[in-house]
């Protein structure tokens, strides 16, 4: 079993899939504000019709990257291409890219209907066509009955829908969404996540969605581009990034994980007392082991499983499952996910399958 | 904290406070009340208490061509000053908010200078300039004087309006395909409407009762304040009381309109915050 150790491996796979019908190519984009480097050498391809999420904490550069694609910032170096044309040299109003802004940025002096009609109107679309397109767009987001309202008189969720209609009415090739759900409360947010995803399938427009919420990213995206301190940590499908994180940061940022540090010598990985066989070159190594990959040891376990004894220190209830913190005999503190009925308490014999320990890149 | 102190003082000495307040208000408004009352006094400006209330002075006023000519002059000056101050002040406000250029700090202070500069300095310096340039003094020179002195009002009002404006609105407009110019007309300007109307009203009012700058730059045609001042040198007439009363009423109306616009602007802001 030969697993790539580096994130480049995953990126190469992902981009080769995207290249078949890549809509957007971001090529070695870097951005500095004064002396402060916000983005380093970002390269990313986005496929036609894809729902890509740029995930990162605040300050990771995700909004800057979005603003470069929209045209509100200029990259310090690198290029952005869309559909075979250079995009980053065009002013924002000549790009077939529309944005749903973080606080929606609806025009306060225009009604819902006039907000949605804004794009077609400045494009000098005939009045009859504007009306049908605006009606269509408002119907799509179920806001027809609010057409005459002013933005200040409707709720946040409704404003969000109007912002979506205002962008989609222009039939962009690419829709950018800058944390559009962050202002909504948890329930509405979950509902909008599903609605947005459904809508994206329906209209077939490529979405680039920016968020700091890893759960949101997992629920909605075809692929996630994880950005950290201005660099891409990993670009992969949610399931892949979860089960095969490329870096220690990716493993920790998305879901919970146990980071095991050790060394490989002659095909054997040693992390404190634990050891198992690997096909990795010699040298220091880190593994990510998800809490759900650790289980109670049974008499008839897989023959190559790694065993250790542990004592329960602490536990937290998470609905269907429990996250239990244990102190292993080798001194590590590890987190184990058990079913809530499992009731892992006191001392226990635990094990994991070495295949579940994923080698990850450490920060340089 | 301030509220608490007020509450305590108020509870301890409500009568004293009320008397003090009444005194302050009397000091502020008694002269105006006297002026208004005597504009209806049948015995002119003399005599106490005012007797035989009459509208004669108003009748006399309405047939006084010199006064009305000066009113027209003042209106012309005020409207022209509003146009000049807005035409130069709005771009200056935009530049202060948007552009980054060397010497911006100095530019800001220079633009605001006329606001704090005594009118006598503005008037005198412009007079010397016009003399040097051989320009004959007339209403045009007064207009130029008022216009330049009041640019700073337009600049500050527009600048304050722009500071409150969410830049995301303009970005949204560009994003939706509007050029910079279309964005300015369709998004920036409509949202500055209240600031601009407010500035215009303020400039208009200030120009209407401006004396210092006008005094230096006036030609043969008087503005209303200078006409009144000229007549005062020949003694106070009840007619002056009458015209002053009218000015007071119009100023009051202007202030009310301006205030209501402000309230509306704030109401819009508050709604946006929710």
Interface residues (C-beta under 8 A of the other chain):
Chain A: X70 X71 X72 X91 X92 X93 X97 X98 X99 X101 X102 X103 X105 X106 X107 X108 X109 X118 X119 X122 X123 X152 X153 X166 X167 X170
Chain B: X166 X168 X169 X171 X172 X173 X174 X175 X176 X177 X178 X179 X182 X186 X187 X190 X191 X268 X271 X272 X274
